[in-house]
């Protein structure tokens, strides 16, 4: 089984990228979780689209298409989805109808980490609306909202909180079971 883990943050020391790296390390035997970012994807512009889909978008689209599932790590900015993540999803959904072709029926899970006290509950809910528009097969049984992320990761981005480590491992294994049921 191959899962693409898409980070909704660009920052090199992103807690969400670190969370996805930790998830990758917890993948059960026979499962790979491969990290991808949105680096190199320009701001969506219909004039740019008219000249052709950017290579970074095409490459990410093909990697997601080839994967058995998608795991998204989203920060929360101003109570919602970060602009870079929404922009990336907007590009992936172009031309019109591509979002449903790419994401329709694709088993999808969402996790998130935030330095604040509420985790990423609002951004995950906002992201659910976007994934619903695409027809994603969203895993509703799993939820991971990491709050106070500055104390959960060390300066090198390693997960150091045993409670969160246990929650992440349960999430990863539950998500893998969900994907197996959908793809078998």
C-alpha positions in Angstrom: 0.0 0.0 0.0 1.3 3.4 -0.9 0.0 6.6 0.7 0.9 10.2 -0.2 1.2 12.5 2.8 0.6 16.1 1.7 1.8 18.9 4.0 -0.3 22.0 3.9 2.6 24.1 5.1 5.7 25.4 3.4 7.8 26.3 6.5 10.9 24.1 6.7 10.3 23.5 10.4 6.5 23.0 10.0 4.9 21.0 12.8 2.6 19.5 10.2 5.4 18.3 8.0 7.0 16.9 11.2 3.8 15.2 12.1 3.6 13.5 8.7 7.2 12.4 8.9 6.4 10.8 12.3 3.3 9.1 10.7 5.5 7.8 7.9 7.8 6.2 10.4 4.8 4.5 12.0 3.5 2.9 8.9 2.8 -0.8 9.3 4.9 -3.4 7.4 4.0 -3.3 3.7 2.8 0.3 3.8 4.8 3.3 2.6 3.8 6.9 3.5 5.6 9.3 1.2 5.8 13.0 2.1 5.0 15.6 -0.4 4.8 19.4 -0.1 3.3 22.2 -2.1 6.7 23.9 -2.9 6.9 25.2 -6.5 3.2 25.5 -7.1 2.3 29.0 -8.1 -0.7 31.0 -7.0 -3.7 30.0 -9.0 -4.3 32.2 -12.0 -6.6 31.4 -14.9 -4.3 33.1 -17.3 -1.4 30.8 -16.2 -3.8 27.8 -16.5 -4.6 28.9 -20.1 -0.9 28.4 -20.9 -0.9 24.9 -19.4 -0.9 23.3 -16.0 2.4 23.9 -14.2 4.8 21.0 -14.0 4.8 20.9 -10.2 1.0 20.5 -10.2 1.1 17.8 -12.9 3.8 15.9 -10.9 1.9 16.0 -7.6 -1.3 15.1 -9.4 0.2 12.0 -10.9 1.7 10.9 -7.5 -1.7 11.3 -5.8 -3.4 9.5 -8.7 -1.0 6.5 -8.4 -1.3 6.3 -4.6 -3.8 4.1 -2.8 -4.7 7.0 -0.4 -4.0 10.5 0.7 -3.1 11.8 4.1 -3.2 15.6 4.5 -1.5 17.4 7.4 -3.0 20.9 7.8 -2.1 23.8 9.9 -4.8 26.3 11.0 -4.5 29.9 9.9 -7.1 32.3 11.1 -9.6 29.6 11.9 -9.3 27.9 8.5 -7.3 26.2 5.8 -3.9 27.8 5.0 -3.9 29.6 1.7 -1.1 27.5 0.3 -3.1 24.3 0.9 -6.3 25.7 -0.6 -4.3 27.0 -3.5 -2.6 23.6 -4.1 -6.0 21.9 -4.0 -7.4 24.5 -6.4 -4.6 23.8 -8.9 -5.0 20.0 -8.5 -8.7 20.4 -9.4 -8.0 22.1 -12.7 -9.1 22.0 -15.4 -12.7 21.8 -14.4 -13.7 18.4 -13.3 -10.2 17.2 -12.5 -10.8 17.4 -8.8 -13.5 14.7 -8.9 -11.4 12.5 -11.2 -8.3 12.8 -9.0 -9.9 12.7 -5.5 -13.3 11.0 -6.2 -13.4 7.9 -4.1 -9.7 8.3 -3.0 -9.4 7.3 0.7 -8.4 10.4 2.5 -7.4 11.3 6.1 -6.6 14.6 7.7 -4.4 15.4 10.7 -3.0 18.6 12.0 -0.8 20.3 14.5 -0.9 23.9 15.8 1.0 25.8 18.5 -2.4 27.0 19.8 -4.6 25.3 22.3 -7.4 24.1 19.9 -5.3 22.0 17.5 -6.6 22.3 14.0 -10.2 21.6 14.5 -11.5 24.5 12.4 -9.1 24.0 9.5 -9.9 20.3 9.4 -13.6 21.0 9.2 -13.1 23.6 6.5 -10.9 21.1 4.6 -13.7 18.6 4.9 -16.0 20.8 2.8 -13.4 21.0 0.0 -12.8 17.2 0.1 -16.5 16.7 0.0 -16.7 18.8 -3.2 -14.2 16.5 -4.8 -16.0 13.3 -3.7 -13.1 12.1 -1.5 -13.7 9.0 0.5 -13.0 10.8 3.8 -12.1 8.7 6.9 -14.6 10.0 9.4 -13.6 7.6 12.3 -10.2 9.1 12.7 -9.3 12.5 14.2 -6.0 13.8 15.3 -5.8 17.4 16.5 -2.4 18.2 18.0 -2.4 21.3 20.1 0.6 23.1 21.7 2.8 21.6 19.1 5.9 23.5 20.3 6.0 21.2 23.3 5.2 18.0 21.2 8.2 18.3 18.9 11.8 19.0 19.7 14.0 21.6 17.9 14.8 19.1 15.2 11.2 18.3 14.5 11.1 14.9 16.2 7.9 13.8 18.0 8.8 13.7 21.7 5.4 13.5 23.4 4.5 9.9 24.2 0.8 10.6 24.4 0.7 12.2 20.9 2.9 9.4 19.6 0.3 6.8 20.8 -2.5 8.9 19.3 -0.7 9.2 16.0 0.1 5.5 15.8 -3.5 4.6 16.5 -4.5 7.1 13.8 -2.1 5.7 11.2 -3.1 2.1 11.9 -6.8 2.9 11.8 -6.4 4.8 8.5 -4.4 1.9 7.0 -7.2 -0.5 8.0 -9.8 1.9 6.4 -7.8 2.1 3.2 -7.4 -1.7 3.1 -11.1 -2.2 3.3 -11.6 0.3 0.5 -9.0 -1.0 -1.8 -9.3 -4.8 -1.4 
